[in-house]
C-alpha cells in the first residue's frame, strides 16, 4: 500500500520560512517523479513544484526563486523549502507521486497523493 505523509506545515509571518517534508512508502521511490501541489480555500488545486527521478526540477512562476524542491532517495523523502513566504502562499500543501519518472505540472500525471499539511502565512 502506497502512503505519502506530509509534515512541517504551520503558521508563519510574511517573509518567513517553512520546510515541508513528505515521507513515502510502498512505491519505487527512486524512479518516481514527485510533486507538491497546493489548494487555497475556494480555489482549485495548483501546481507548486516537481522533481524528476534524476533530480531535475520545475517550479510554478509564482514560487520560482523562493521555493526549492529536493529529494532524498535514501530516506524516501521529498522536501519543499519555502522562503520569503507571502500571504498568498496560504494553502493546504500536498505531495504526490507521479505515474512516470518525468516532471509534470499536471495533477492527472500523479497517481498517489498525501493528505496535505496546512501552511498559513500571516501578513
N, C-alpha and C positions, 0 to 999 in steps of 0.2 A: 504494500500500500504506500503510495506516494504521499509525503507530507512536507509542507512548506510552512515554517513557523517564523513570523516576523517578531522583532523586538527592537526596543530603542526609541520608540516614539515618546512624545511628551509635550510639555508646554515650554516655549522659549520666547524670548523677546526678539523683536525685529533686529536683524543684524547679527544674531547669534548663530550657533551651530548645533547640529544634531547628527548622530551617526546611527543609521538603521542597519540591522543585521537580519539575514534570512537564513535559517538552517534547513537544509533539505535532507530528506531520507527517502529510500525506496526507488531511486532512479539512478541512471548512469550520469552522474553529475558532471563529470569531466567532459562529456561530449554534448552537453546541453547548452543552448543559449539561455540566458536568464535576463529577466527584465523587471523593472519597477514601474508601476502604474499608480495613479492617484485619482481619488474621486472626492470632490468637494460637495457639500450639501447643495442639492438642487442642480447639480451639473453632471454631465456624462463623465465616465472614466476617461482619463487621458494618459498617454504615454509620457514617461519621465526619462528613462534611460535603459539601455540594454548593453549586454556584453556577450560576445560570441564565445564559442568553445575555446577559441585560440586567444582570447583576450582583447579582440577588437571591440571598440566602444562606440556608442551612438547616443546622442542626447537631444531632448527637445530643446528648441531655441530658447524657451523661457527659463531653462535651468543651466544652459551652457555657460561654463566659466565659474559656476557656483557649486554645482554638484559633481561628485566623482563616484563612478561605479567601479567596483573591483570584485574579484573572486578569489577564494582560497580553496583550491580543489582538494587539498589535504584534509580540510575541515568541512567540506561540502557546504560552504557558506558563501553568500554573496552580500556585499556591503554597499551601502549608499551613504557617502559622506556629504552632508548638506551644510554649506557655509553661506554667510550673508543672507539668512532667511528673511523672507518678506511675508507680509500678512496674506498675500495671495497664494502662498505655498501651503496654507492650511488645508488639510485634507486627510482622508484615510489612505495610507500608502500600503500597497500590496505588492508582493513579489510573485513572479510567475516563471515557470519553466517551459521553454519552448518545445514545439513539436520537432524542431530541427536544430542544427548547430549554429546556423547563421543568425545574424542580428535581424530583428524586425520590430518596427514600431506598432504593428497591428496586433491588437489583442487576440484576434482569431488565430494567430500563429502560436499562441501559448496554450498548452494543454492543461497544466496544473497551476493552481492558484492557492496562495495563502489566505488567511482570514483578514489580514490587514492590521495596521497599527496606526493610531491617531497621532497626527502631528498638528499642533496648534501654535501659531505664531501671533503673538500679541503686538499690536502697533503702538 
